[in-house]
Amino acid sequence: MNATKEFLRSWLEENVGNLPADTEVSVPMLAQQFEQDADAAGYGREVREQEVGNIEDAIQCALDKKPTRKM
């Protein structure tokens, strides 16, 4: 796995995987946070778009796979 995809995987685990199941989330806000964190870590936007694709889709996919808490 390349470094950009590994960064995304790690970021999703930390920022999506740790959210409580009943937390309301905004995919655009999470995407904005990812963009800021990736820039700070030295992963340029063009490289991210080429290697990762649409970050909002990746975040939504991670949220969809996240188990939900049963009431």
CHARMM internal coordinates of N, CA and C (Angstrom, degrees):
IC EDIT
DIST 1 N 1 CA 1.4517
DIST 1 CA 1 C 1.5291
ANGL 1 N 1 CA 1 C 107.38
DIST 1 C 2 N 1.3388
ANGL 1 CA 1 C 2 N 115.69
DIHE 1 N 1 CA 1 C 2 N 136.52
DIST 2 N 2 CA 1.4588
ANGL 1 C 2 N 2 CA 117.18
DIHE 1 CA 1 C 2 N 2 CA -179.44
DIST 2 CA 2 C 1.5274
ANGL 2 N 2 CA 2 C 110.87
DIHE 1 C 2 N 2 CA 2 C -77.13
DIST 2 C 3 N 1.3135
ANGL 2 CA 2 C 3 N 116.06
DIHE 2 N 2 CA 2 C 3 N 167.33
DIST 3 N 3 CA 1.4656
ANGL 2 C 3 N 3 CA 121.31
DIHE 2 CA 2 C 3 N 3 CA -172.96
DIST 3 CA 3 C 1.5209
ANGL 3 N 3 CA 3 C 112.63
DIHE 2 C 3 N 3 CA 3 C -63.17
DIST 3 C 4 N 1.3345
ANGL 3 CA 3 C 4 N 117.98
DIHE 3 N 3 CA 3 C 4 N -37.21
DIST 4 N 4 CA 1.4624
ANGL 3 C 4 N 4 CA 120.55
DIHE 3 CA 3 C 4 N 4 CA -178.78
DIST 4 CA 4 C 1.5219
ANGL 4 N 4 CA 4 C 110.93
DIHE 3 C 4 N 4 CA 4 C -66.80
DIST 4 C 5 N 1.3239
ANGL 4 CA 4 C 5 N 116.56
DIHE 4 N 4 CA 4 C 5 N -43.87
DIST 5 N 5 CA 1.4681
ANGL 4 C 5 N 5 CA 119.90
DIHE 4 CA 4 C 5 N 5 CA 178.60
DIST 5 CA 5 C 1.5259
ANGL 5 N 5 CA 5 C 110.87
DIHE 4 C 5 N 5 CA 5 C -67.36
DIST 5 C 6 N 1.3097
ANGL 5 CA 5 C 6 N 117.12
DIHE 5 N 5 CA 5 C 6 N -36.20
DIST 6 N 6 CA 1.4636
ANGL 5 C 6 N 6 CA 120.98
DIHE 5 CA 5 C 6 N 6 CA 177.00
DIST 6 CA 6 C 1.5254
ANGL 6 N 6 CA 6 C 110.03
DIHE 5 C 6 N 6 CA 6 C -64.89
DIST 6 C 7 N 1.3331
ANGL 6 CA 6 C 7 N 117.32
DIHE 6 N 6 CA 6 C 7 N -40.31
DIST 7 N 7 CA 1.4593
ANGL 6 C 7 N 7 CA 120.95
DIHE 6 CA 6 C 7 N 7 CA 177.23
DIST 7 CA 7 C 1.5272
ANGL 7 N 7 CA 7 C 109.51
DIHE 6 C 7 N 7 CA 7 C -61.51
DIST 7 C 8 N 1.3230
ANGL 7 CA 7 C 8 N 117.40
DIHE 7 N 7 CA 7 C 8 N -45.00
DIST 8 N 8 CA 1.4658
ANGL 7 C 8 N 8 CA 121.36
DIHE 7 CA 7 C 8 N 8 CA 178.93
DIST 8 CA 8 C 1.5239
ANGL 8 N 8 CA 8 C 110.48
DIHE 7 C 8 N 8 CA 8 C -61.13
DIST 8 C 9 N 1.3269
ANGL 8 CA 8 C 9 N 117.93
DIHE 8 N 8 CA 8 C 9 N -46.38
DIST 9 N 9 CA 1.4607
ANGL 8 C 9 N 9 CA 121.26
DIHE 8 CA 8 C 9 N 9 CA -179.58
DIST 9 CA 9 C 1.5228
ANGL 9 N 9 CA 9 C 110.73
DIHE 8 C 9 N 9 CA 9 C -59.26
DIST 9 C 10 N 1.3054
ANGL 9 CA 9 C 10 N 115.79
DIHE 9 N 9 CA 9 C 10 N -46.26
DIST 10 N 10 CA 1.4609
ANGL 9 C 10 N 10 CA 120.88
DIHE 9 CA 9 C 10 N 10 CA 179.36
DIST 10 CA 10 C 1.5248
ANGL 10 N 10 CA 10 C 110.90
DIHE 9 C 10 N 10 CA 10 C -64.23
DIST 10 C 11 N 1.3250
ANGL 10 CA 10 C 11 N 116.60
DIHE 10 N 10 CA 10 C 11 N -43.02
DIST 11 N 11 CA 1.4649
ANGL 10 C 11 N 11 CA 121.22
DIHE 10 CA 10 C 11 N 11 CA -179.54
DIST 11 CA 11 C 1.5356
ANGL 11 N 11 CA 11 C 110.43
DIHE 10 C 11 N 11 CA 11 C -62.84
DIST 11 C 12 N 1.3234
ANGL 11 CA 11 C 12 N 116.76
DIHE 11 N 11 CA 11 C 12 N -43.06
DIST 12 N 12 CA 1.4651
ANGL 11 C 12 N 12 CA 120.03
DIHE 11 CA 11 C 12 N 12 CA 178.95
DIST 12 CA 12 C 1.5211
ANGL 12 N 12 CA 12 C 111.28
DIHE 11 C 12 N 12 CA 12 C -62.71
DIST 12 C 13 N 1.3282
ANGL 12 CA 12 C 13 N 116.98
DIHE 12 N 12 CA 12 C 13 N -41.88
DIST 13 N 13 CA 1.4633
ANGL 12 C 13 N 13 CA 120.35
DIHE 12 CA 12 C 13 N 13 CA 177.87
DIST 13 CA 13 C 1.5208
ANGL 13 N 13 CA 13 C 111.09
DIHE 12 C 13 N 13 CA 13 C -59.58
DIST 13 C 14 N 1.3150
ANGL 13 CA 13 C 14 N 116.80
DIHE 13 N 13 CA 13 C 14 N -43.80
DIST 14 N 14 CA 1.4601
ANGL 13 C 14 N 14 CA 121.58
DIHE 13 CA 13 C 14 N 14 CA -176.70
DIST 14 CA 14 C 1.5257
ANGL 14 N 14 CA 14 C 113.22
DIHE 13 C 14 N 14 CA 14 C -75.51
DIST 14 C 15 N 1.3295
ANGL 14 CA 14 C 15 N 117.20
DIHE 14 N 14 CA 14 C 15 N -36.94
DIST 15 N 15 CA 1.4581
ANGL 14 C 15 N 15 CA 120.59
DIHE 14 CA 14 C 15 N 15 CA -170.86
DIST 15 CA 15 C 1.5170
ANGL 15 N 15 CA 15 C 114.87
DIHE 14 C 15 N 15 CA 15 C -105.07
DIST 15 C 16 N 1.3048
ANGL 15 CA 15 C 16 N 117.93
DIHE 15 N 15 CA 15 C 16 N -19.15
DIST 16 N 16 CA 1.4635
ANGL 15 C 16 N 16 CA 121.39
DIHE 15 CA 15 C 16 N 16 CA 177.72
DIST 16 CA 16 C 1.5211
ANGL 16 N 16 CA 16 C 109.95
DIHE 15 C 16 N 16 CA 16 C -112.67
DIST 16 C 17 N 1.3145
ANGL 16 CA 16 C 17 N 116.09
DIHE 16 N 16 CA 16 C 17 N -43.32
DIST 17 N 17 CA 1.4609
ANGL 16 C 17 N 17 CA 120.79
DIHE 16 CA 16 C 17 N 17 CA -177.29
DIST 17 CA 17 C 1.5149
ANGL 17 N 17 CA 17 C 113.91
DIHE 16 C 17 N 17 CA 17 C -65.21
DIST 17 C 18 N 1.3314
ANGL 17 CA 17 C 18 N 117.46
DIHE 17 N 17 CA 17 C 18 N -24.90
DIST 18 N 18 CA 1.4612
ANGL 17 C 18 N 18 CA 120.78
DIHE 17 CA 17 C 18 N 18 CA -178.07
DIST 18 CA 18 C 1.5217
ANGL 18 N 18 CA 18 C 113.91
DIHE 17 C 18 N 18 CA 18 C -94.57
DIST 18 C 19 N 1.3222
ANGL 18 CA 18 C 19 N 117.26
DIHE 18 N 18 CA 18 C 19 N 0.43
DIST 19 N 19 CA 1.4638
ANGL 18 C 19 N 19 CA 119.45
DIHE 18 CA 18 C 19 N 19 CA 178.98
DIST 19 CA 19 C 1.5240
ANGL 19 N 19 CA 19 C 110.00
DIHE 18 C 19 N 19 CA 19 C -72.13
DIST 19 C 20 N 1.3252
ANGL 19 CA 19 C 20 N 117.85
DIHE 19 N 19 CA 19 C 20 N 136.30
DIST 20 N 20 CA 1.4661
ANGL 19 C 20 N 20 CA 119.08
DIHE 19 CA 19 C 20 N 20 CA 173.66
DIST 20 CA 20 C 1.5289
ANGL 20 N 20 CA 20 C 109.98
DIHE 19 C 20 N 20 CA 20 C -58.42
DIST 20 C 21 N 1.3063
ANGL 20 CA 20 C 21 N 116.61
DIHE 20 N 20 CA 20 C 21 N 146.74
DIST 21 N 21 CA 1.4591
ANGL 20 C 21 N 21 CA 121.75
DIHE 20 CA 20 C 21 N 21 CA -174.14
DIST 21 CA 21 C 1.5216
ANGL 21 N 21 CA 21 C 113.36
DIHE 20 C 21 N 21 CA 21 C -57.54
DIST 21 C 22 N 1.3128
ANGL 21 CA 21 C 22 N 117.94
DIHE 21 N 21 CA 21 C 22 N -32.15
DIST 22 N 22 CA 1.4618
ANGL 21 C 22 N 22 CA 120.45
DIHE 21 CA 21 C 22 N 22 CA -176.30
DIST 22 CA 22 C 1.5320
ANGL 22 N 22 CA 22 C 113.29
DIHE 21 C 22 N 22 CA 22 C -94.40
DIST 22 C 23 N 1.3235
ANGL 22 CA 22 C 23 N 117.44
DIHE 22 N 22 CA 22 C 23 N 13.38
DIST 23 N 23 CA 1.4536
ANGL 22 C 23 N 23 CA 121.63
DIHE 22 CA 22 C 23 N 23 CA -179.16
DIST 23 CA 23 C 1.5269
ANGL 23 N 23 CA 23 C 110.28
DIHE 22 C 23 N 23 CA 23 C -76.96
DIST 23 C 24 N 1.3357
ANGL 23 CA 23 C 24 N 115.41
DIHE 23 N 23 CA 23 C 24 N 130.78
DIST 24 N 24 CA 1.4595
ANGL 23 C 24 N 24 CA 120.26
DIHE 23 CA 23 C 24 N 24 CA 172.42
DIST 24 CA 24 C 1.5212
ANGL 24 N 24 CA 24 C 107.14
DIHE 23 C 24 N 24 CA 24 C -76.36
DIST 24 C 25 N 1.3257
ANGL 24 CA 24 C 25 N 117.14
DIHE 24 N 24 CA 24 C 25 N 130.78
DIST 25 N 25 CA 1.4572
ANGL 24 C 25 N 25 CA 120.17
DIHE 24 CA 24 C 25 N 25 CA -179.00
DIST 25 CA 25 C 1.5207
ANGL 25 N 25 CA 25 C 110.40
DIHE 24 C 25 N 25 CA 25 C -127.03
DIST 25 C 26 N 1.2992
ANGL 25 CA 25 C 26 N 114.88
DIHE 25 N 25 CA 25 C 26 N 152.02
DIST 26 N 26 CA 1.4478
ANGL 25 C 26 N 26 CA 122.38
DIHE 25 CA 25 C 26 N 26 CA 175.36
DIST 26 CA 26 C 1.5202
ANGL 26 N 26 CA 26 C 107.30
DIHE 25 C 26 N 26 CA 26 C -112.41
DIST 26 C 27 N 1.3084
ANGL 26 CA 26 C 27 N 116.74
DIHE 26 N 26 CA 26 C 27 N 112.52
DIST 27 N 27 CA 1.4593
ANGL 26 C 27 N 27 CA 120.35
DIHE 26 CA 26 C 27 N 27 CA -179.82
DIST 27 CA 27 C 1.5293
ANGL 27 N 27 CA 27 C 110.80
DIHE 26 C 27 N 27 CA 27 C -59.16
DIST 27 C 28 N 1.3441
ANGL 27 CA 27 C 28 N 119.54
DIHE 27 N 27 CA 27 C 28 N -43.98
DIST 28 N 28 CA 1.4706
ANGL 27 C 28 N 28 CA 118.18
DIHE 27 CA 27 C 28 N 28 CA 177.68
DIST 28 CA 28 C 1.5307
ANGL 28 N 28 CA 28 C 113.08
DIHE 27 C 28 N 28 CA 28 C -60.56
DIST 28 C 29 N 1.3226
ANGL 28 CA 28 C 29 N 117.91
DIHE 28 N 28 CA 28 C 29 N -36.89
DIST 29 N 29 CA 1.4659
ANGL 28 C 29 N 29 CA 119.77
DIHE 28 CA 28 C 29 N 29 CA 178.37
DIST 29 CA 29 C 1.5256
ANGL 29 N 29 CA 29 C 110.92
DIHE 28 C 29 N 29 CA 29 C -67.90
DIST 29 C 30 N 1.3320
ANGL 29 CA 29 C 30 N 117.29
DIHE 29 N 29 CA 29 C 30 N -41.08
DIST 30 N 30 CA 1.4616
ANGL 29 C 30 N 30 CA 120.30
DIHE 29 CA 29 C 30 N 30 CA 176.45
DIST 30 CA 30 C 1.5258
ANGL 30 N 30 CA 30 C 110.44
DIHE 29 C 30 N 30 CA 30 C -63.56
DIST 30 C 31 N 1.3246
ANGL 30 CA 30 C 31 N 117.28
DIHE 30 N 30 CA 30 C 31 N -40.00
DIST 31 N 31 CA 1.4580
ANGL 30 C 31 N 31 CA 121.09
DIHE 30 CA 30 C 31 N 31 CA 179.07
DIST 31 CA 31 C 1.5289
ANGL 31 N 31 CA 31 C 110.53
DIHE 30 C 31 N 31 CA 31 C -63.30
DIST 31 C 32 N 1.3192
ANGL 31 CA 31 C 32 N 116.72
DIHE 31 N 31 CA 31 C 32 N -41.10
DIST 32 N 32 CA 1.4589
ANGL 31 C 32 N 32 CA 120.84
DIHE 31 CA 31 C 32 N 32 CA 177.89
DIST 32 CA 32 C 1.5305
ANGL 32 N 32 CA 32 C 110.41
DIHE 31 C 32 N 32 CA 32 C -62.93
DIST 32 C 33 N 1.3229
ANGL 32 CA 32 C 33 N 116.52
DIHE 32 N 32 CA 32 C 33 N -41.87
DIST 33 N 33 CA 1.4649
ANGL 32 C 33 N 33 CA 120.31
DIHE 32 CA 32 C 33 N 33 CA 178.61
DIST 33 CA 33 C 1.5243
ANGL 33 N 33 CA 33 C 110.60
DIHE 32 C 33 N 33 CA 33 C -64.40
DIST 33 C 34 N 1.3386
ANGL 33 CA 33 C 34 N 116.44
DIHE 33 N 33 CA 33 C 34 N -41.83
DIST 34 N 34 CA 1.4665
ANGL 33 C 34 N 34 CA 119.59
DIHE 33 CA 33 C 34 N 34 CA 177.16
DIST 34 CA 34 C 1.5192
ANGL 34 N 34 CA 34 C 110.32
DIHE 33 C 34 N 34 CA 34 C -59.91
DIST 34 C 35 N 1.3260
ANGL 34 CA 34 C 35 N 117.33
DIHE 34 N 34 CA 34 C 35 N -45.98
DIST 35 N 35 CA 1.4645
ANGL 34 C 35 N 35 CA 121.17
DIHE 34 CA 34 C 35 N 35 CA -179.61
DIST 35 CA 35 C 1.5254
ANGL 35 N 35 CA 35 C 110.74
DIHE 34 C 35 N 35 CA 35 C -57.77
DIST 35 C 36 N 1.3252
ANGL 35 CA 35 C 36 N 117.02
DIHE 35 N 35 CA 35 C 36 N -43.70
DIST 36 N 36 CA 1.4620
ANGL 35 C 36 N 36 CA 120.92
DIHE 35 CA 35 C 36 N 36 CA 179.16
DIST 36 CA 36 C 1.5256
ANGL 36 N 36 CA 36 C 110.92
DIHE 35 C 36 N 36 CA 36 C -64.79
DIST 36 C 37 N 1.3209
ANGL 36 CA 36 C 37 N 116.21
DIHE 36 N 36 CA 36 C 37 N -45.35
DIST 37 N 37 CA 1.4688
ANGL 36 C 37 N 37 CA 120.20
DIHE 36 CA 36 C 37 N 37 CA -179.21
DIST 37 CA 37 C 1.5275
ANGL 37 N 37 CA 37 C 111.10
DIHE 36 C 37 N 37 CA 37 C -65.54
DIST 37 C 38 N 1.3252
ANGL 37 CA 37 C 38 N 116.94
DIHE 37 N 37 CA 37 C 38 N -40.78
DIST 38 N 38 CA 1.4652
ANGL 37 C 38 N 38 CA 120.77
DIHE 37 CA 37 C 38 N 38 CA 179.72
DIST 38 CA 38 C 1.5272
ANGL 38 N 38 CA 38 C 110.72
DIHE 37 C 38 N 38 CA 38 C -65.87
DIST 38 C 39 N 1.3291
ANGL 38 CA 38 C 39 N 116.56
DIHE 38 N 38 CA 38 C 39 N -42.41
DIST 39 N 39 CA 1.4711
ANGL 38 C 39 N 39 CA 119.47
DIHE 38 CA 38 C 39 N 39 CA 176.63
DIST 39 CA 39 C 1.5240
ANGL 39 N 39 CA 39 C 110.43
DIHE 38 C 39 N 39 CA 39 C -59.69
DIST 39 C 40 N 1.3292
ANGL 39 CA 39 C 40 N 116.59
DIHE 39 N 39 CA 39 C 40 N -46.11
DIST 40 N 40 CA 1.4630
ANGL 39 C 40 N 40 CA 121.19
DIHE 39 CA 39 C 40 N 40 CA -179.53
DIST 40 CA 40 C 1.5263
ANGL 40 N 40 CA 40 C 111.77
DIHE 39 C 40 N 40 CA 40 C -61.87
DIST 40 C 41 N 1.3371
ANGL 40 CA 40 C 41 N 116.46
DIHE 40 N 40 CA 40 C 41 N -31.49
DIST 41 N 41 CA 1.4602
ANGL 40 C 41 N 41 CA 121.05
DIHE 40 CA 40 C 41 N 41 CA -179.70
DIST 41 CA 41 C 1.5264
ANGL 41 N 41 CA 41 C 112.45
DIHE 40 C 41 N 41 CA 41 C -85.24
DIST 41 C 42 N 1.3472
ANGL 41 CA 41 C 42 N 116.66
DIHE 41 N 41 CA 41 C 42 N -3.15
DIST 42 N 42 CA 1.4585
ANGL 41 C 42 N 42 CA 119.85
DIHE 41 CA 41 C 42 N 42 CA 176.24
DIST 42 CA 42 C 1.5163
ANGL 42 N 42 CA 42 C 115.26
DIHE 41 C 42 N 42 CA 42 C 93.06
DIST 42 C 43 N 1.3187
ANGL 42 CA 42 C 43 N 117.70
DIHE 42 N 42 CA 42 C 43 N 15.12
DIST 43 N 43 CA 1.4679
ANGL 42 C 43 N 43 CA 120.97
DIHE 42 CA 42 C 43 N 43 CA 177.98
DIST 43 CA 43 C 1.5251
ANGL 43 N 43 CA 43 C 108.19
DIHE 42 C 43 N 43 CA 43 C -97.43
DIST 43 C 44 N 1.3362
ANGL 43 CA 43 C 44 N 116.70
DIHE 43 N 43 CA 43 C 44 N 106.12
DIST 44 N 44 CA 1.4583
ANGL 43 C 44 N 44 CA 121.94
DIHE 43 CA 43 C 44 N 44 CA -176.87
DIST 44 CA 44 C 1.5167
ANGL 44 N 44 CA 44 C 112.79
DIHE 43 C 44 N 44 CA 44 C -65.63
DIST 44 C 45 N 1.3198
ANGL 44 CA 44 C 45 N 115.90
DIHE 44 N 44 CA 44 C 45 N 152.30
DIST 45 N 45 CA 1.4635
ANGL 44 C 45 N 45 CA 122.24
DIHE 44 CA 44 C 45 N 45 CA -176.66
DIST 45 CA 45 C 1.5293
ANGL 45 N 45 CA 45 C 112.07
DIHE 44 C 45 N 45 CA 45 C -60.30
DIST 45 C 46 N 1.3259
ANGL 45 CA 45 C 46 N 118.08
DIHE 45 N 45 CA 45 C 46 N -44.15
DIST 46 N 46 CA 1.4608
ANGL 45 C 46 N 46 CA 120.47
DIHE 45 CA 45 C 46 N 46 CA -178.96
DIST 46 CA 46 C 1.5251
ANGL 46 N 46 CA 46 C 111.40
DIHE 45 C 46 N 46 CA 46 C -62.18
DIST 46 C 47 N 1.3231
ANGL 46 CA 46 C 47 N 116.44
DIHE 46 N 46 CA 46 C 47 N -43.06
DIST 47 N 47 CA 1.4665
ANGL 46 C 47 N 47 CA 120.32
DIHE 46 CA 46 C 47 N 47 CA 178.83
DIST 47 CA 47 C 1.5219
ANGL 47 N 47 CA 47 C 109.88
DIHE 46 C 47 N 47 CA 47 C -64.01
DIST 47 C 48 N 1.3260
ANGL 47 CA 47 C 48 N 116.83
DIHE 47 N 47 CA 47 C 48 N -43.38
DIST 48 N 48 CA 1.4746
ANGL 47 C 48 N 48 CA 120.53
DIHE 47 CA 47 C 48 N 48 CA 179.75
DIST 48 CA 48 C 1.5215
ANGL 48 N 48 CA 48 C 110.55
DIHE 47 C 48 N 48 CA 48 C -60.36
DIST 48 C 49 N 1.3225
ANGL 48 CA 48 C 49 N 116.97
DIHE 48 N 48 CA 48 C 49 N -45.09
DIST 49 N 49 CA 1.4606
ANGL 48 C 49 N 49 CA 119.83
DIHE 48 CA 48 C 49 N 49 CA -177.79
DIST 49 CA 49 C 1.5167
ANGL 49 N 49 CA 49 C 111.27
DIHE 48 C 49 N 49 CA 49 C -64.90
DIST 49 C 50 N 1.3280
ANGL 49 CA 49 C 50 N 117.51
DIHE 49 N 49 CA 49 C 50 N -36.97
DIST 50 N 50 CA 1.4609
ANGL 49 C 50 N 50 CA 121.10
DIHE 49 CA 49 C 50 N 50 CA 179.33
DIST 50 CA 50 C 1.5221
ANGL 50 N 50 CA 50 C 111.71
DIHE 49 C 50 N 50 CA 50 C -71.62
DIST 50 C 51 N 1.3208
ANGL 50 CA 50 C 51 N 117.20
DIHE 50 N 50 CA 50 C 51 N -40.78
DIST 51 N 51 CA 1.4584
ANGL 50 C 51 N 51 CA 120.96
DIHE 50 CA 50 C 51 N 51 CA -173.21
DIST 51 CA 51 C 1.5173
ANGL 51 N 51 CA 51 C 113.97
DIHE 50 C 51 N 51 CA 51 C -91.48
DIST 51 C 52 N 1.3252
ANGL 51 CA 51 C 52 N 117.29
DIHE 51 N 51 CA 51 C 52 N -28.73
DIST 52 N 52 CA 1.4579
ANGL 51 C 52 N 52 CA 121.19
DIHE 51 CA 51 C 52 N 52 CA -174.70
DIST 52 CA 52 C 1.5220
ANGL 52 N 52 CA 52 C 111.28
DIHE 51 C 52 N 52 CA 52 C -107.82
DIST 52 C 53 N 1.3071
ANGL 52 CA 52 C 53 N 117.95
DIHE 52 N 52 CA 52 C 53 N -34.61
DIST 53 N 53 CA 1.4618
ANGL 52 C 53 N 53 CA 121.77
DIHE 52 CA 52 C 53 N 53 CA -176.25
DIST 53 CA 53 C 1.5201
ANGL 53 N 53 CA 53 C 110.63
DIHE 52 C 53 N 53 CA 53 C 87.94
DIST 53 C 54 N 1.3042
ANGL 53 CA 53 C 54 N 116.40
DIHE 53 N 53 CA 53 C 54 N -146.57
DIST 54 N 54 CA 1.4645
ANGL 53 C 54 N 54 CA 121.96
DIHE 53 CA 53 C 54 N 54 CA -177.17
DIST 54 CA 54 C 1.5229
ANGL 54 N 54 CA 54 C 109.85
DIHE 53 C 54 N 54 CA 54 C -77.84
DIST 54 C 55 N 1.3223
ANGL 54 CA 54 C 55 N 115.69
DIHE 54 N 54 CA 54 C 55 N 114.31
DIST 55 N 55 CA 1.4659
ANGL 54 C 55 N 55 CA 120.36
DIHE 54 CA 54 C 55 N 55 CA -176.05
DIST 55 CA 55 C 1.5258
ANGL 55 N 55 CA 55 C 111.39
DIHE 54 C 55 N 55 CA 55 C -67.33
DIST 55 C 56 N 1.3335
ANGL 55 CA 55 C 56 N 118.01
DIHE 55 N 55 CA 55 C 56 N -34.88
DIST 56 N 56 CA 1.4617
ANGL 55 C 56 N 56 CA 119.78
DIHE 55 CA 55 C 56 N 56 CA 178.83
DIST 56 CA 56 C 1.5219
ANGL 56 N 56 CA 56 C 110.68
DIHE 55 C 56 N 56 CA 56 C -62.99
DIST 56 C 57 N 1.3274
ANGL 56 CA 56 C 57 N 117.24
DIHE 56 N 56 CA 56 C 57 N -38.60
DIST 57 N 57 CA 1.4699
ANGL 56 C 57 N 57 CA 120.55
DIHE 56 CA 56 C 57 N 57 CA 176.71
DIST 57 CA 57 C 1.5291
ANGL 57 N 57 CA 57 C 110.51
DIHE 56 C 57 N 57 CA 57 C -64.08
DIST 57 C 58 N 1.3340
ANGL 57 CA 57 C 58 N 116.43
DIHE 57 N 57 CA 57 C 58 N -41.59
DIST 58 N 58 CA 1.4697
ANGL 57 C 58 N 58 CA 120.10
DIHE 57 CA 57 C 58 N 58 CA 179.98
DIST 58 CA 58 C 1.5266
ANGL 58 N 58 CA 58 C 110.67
DIHE 57 C 58 N 58 CA 58 C -64.79
DIST 58 C 59 N 1.3280
ANGL 58 CA 58 C 59 N 117.07
DIHE 58 N 58 CA 58 C 59 N -40.25
DIST 59 N 59 CA 1.4642
ANGL 58 C 59 N 59 CA 120.90
DIHE 58 CA 58 C 59 N 59 CA 179.24
DIST 59 CA 59 C 1.5269
ANGL 59 N 59 CA 59 C 110.05
DIHE 58 C 59 N 59 CA 59 C -67.08
DIST 59 C 60 N 1.3363
ANGL 59 CA 59 C 60 N 116.96
DIHE 59 N 59 CA 59 C 60 N -44.30
DIST 60 N 60 CA 1.4653
ANGL 59 C 60 N 60 CA 119.89
DIHE 59 CA 59 C 60 N 60 CA 179.56
DIST 60 CA 60 C 1.5240
ANGL 60 N 60 CA 60 C 110.79
DIHE 59 C 60 N 60 CA 60 C -62.17
DIST 60 C 61 N 1.3091
ANGL 60 CA 60 C 61 N 117.06
DIHE 60 N 60 CA 60 C 61 N -40.18
DIST 61 N 61 CA 1.4692
ANGL 60 C 61 N 61 CA 121.44
DIHE 60 CA 60 C 61 N 61 CA 177.58
DIST 61 CA 61 C 1.5217
ANGL 61 N 61 CA 61 C 110.21
DIHE 60 C 61 N 61 CA 61 C -61.18
DIST 61 C 62 N 1.3279
ANGL 61 CA 61 C 62 N 117.33
DIHE 61 N 61 CA 61 C 62 N -43.52
DIST 62 N 62 CA 1.4701
ANGL 61 C 62 N 62 CA 121.24
DIHE 61 CA 61 C 62 N 62 CA 178.60
DIST 62 CA 62 C 1.5218
ANGL 62 N 62 CA 62 C 110.42
DIHE 61 C 62 N 62 CA 62 C -63.90
DIST 62 C 63 N 1.3210
ANGL 62 CA 62 C 63 N 117.10
DIHE 62 N 62 CA 62 C 63 N -39.98
DIST 63 N 63 CA 1.4776
ANGL 62 C 63 N 63 CA 120.28
DIHE 62 CA 62 C 63 N 63 CA 178.22
DIST 63 CA 63 C 1.5284
ANGL 63 N 63 CA 63 C 111.16
DIHE 62 C 63 N 63 CA 63 C -66.39
DIST 63 C 64 N 1.3209
ANGL 63 CA 63 C 64 N 116.79
DIHE 63 N 63 CA 63 C 64 N -39.12
DIST 64 N 64 CA 1.4643
ANGL 63 C 64 N 64 CA 121.17
DIHE 63 CA 63 C 64 N 64 CA 179.79
DIST 64 CA 64 C 1.5288
ANGL 64 N 64 CA 64 C 111.89
DIHE 63 C 64 N 64 CA 64 C -65.33
DIST 64 C 65 N 1.3099
ANGL 64 CA 64 C 65 N 117.28
DIHE 64 N 64 CA 64 C 65 N -31.48
DIST 65 N 65 CA 1.4683
ANGL 64 C 65 N 65 CA 122.02
DIHE 64 CA 64 C 65 N 65 CA -179.79
DIST 65 CA 65 C 1.5232
ANGL 65 N 65 CA 65 C 112.62
DIHE 64 C 65 N 65 CA 65 C -83.47
DIST 65 C 66 N 1.3236
ANGL 65 CA 65 C 66 N 116.23
DIHE 65 N 65 CA 65 C 66 N -14.01
DIST 66 N 66 CA 1.4649
ANGL 65 C 66 N 66 CA 121.37
DIHE 65 CA 65 C 66 N 66 CA -177.95
DIST 66 CA 66 C 1.5167
ANGL 66 N 66 CA 66 C 109.43
DIHE 65 C 66 N 66 CA 66 C -70.62
DIST 66 C 67 N 1.3167
ANGL 66 CA 66 C 67 N 118.02
DIHE 66 N 66 CA 66 C 67 N 130.27
DIST 67 N 67 CA 1.4621
ANGL 66 C 67 N 67 CA 119.83
DIHE 66 CA 66 C 67 N 67 CA 178.44
DIST 67 CA 67 C 1.5293
ANGL 67 N 67 CA 67 C 111.07
DIHE 66 C 67 N 67 CA 67 C -63.85
DIST 67 C 68 N 1.3001
ANGL 67 CA 67 C 68 N 116.08
DIHE 67 N 67 CA 67 C 68 N 143.12
DIST 68 N 68 CA 1.4634
ANGL 67 C 68 N 68 CA 120.20
DIHE 67 CA 67 C 68 N 68 CA 176.91
DIST 68 CA 68 C 1.5171
ANGL 68 N 68 CA 68 C 109.08
DIHE 67 C 68 N 68 CA 68 C -102.28
DIST 68 C 69 N 1.3246
ANGL 68 CA 68 C 69 N 114.91
DIHE 68 N 68 CA 68 C 69 N 148.89
DIST 69 N 69 CA 1.4603
ANGL 68 C 69 N 69 CA 120.59
DIHE 68 CA 68 C 69 N 69 CA -179.05
DIST 69 CA 69 C 1.5234
ANGL 69 N 69 CA 69 C 108.64
DIHE 68 C 69 N 69 CA 69 C -80.35
DIST 69 C 70 N 1.3023
ANGL 69 CA 69 C 70 N 116.45
DIHE 69 N 69 CA 69 C 70 N 133.08
DIST 70 N 70 CA 1.4635
ANGL 69 C 70 N 70 CA 122.34
DIHE 69 CA 69 C 70 N 70 CA 177.79
DIST 70 CA 70 C 1.5108
ANGL 70 N 70 CA 70 C 109.49
DIHE 69 C 70 N 70 CA 70 C -84.79
DIST 70 C 71 N 1.3074
ANGL 70 CA 70 C 71 N 116.78
DIHE 70 N 70 CA 70 C 71 N 139.96
DIST 71 N 71 CA 1.4632
ANGL 70 C 71 N 71 CA 122.22
DIHE 70 CA 70 C 71 N 71 CA 179.04
DIST 71 CA 71 C 1.5122
ANGL 71 N 71 CA 71 C 109.84
DIHE 70 C 71 N 71 CA 71 C -86.98
END
COOR INIT
IC SEED 1 N 1 CA 1 C
IC BUILD
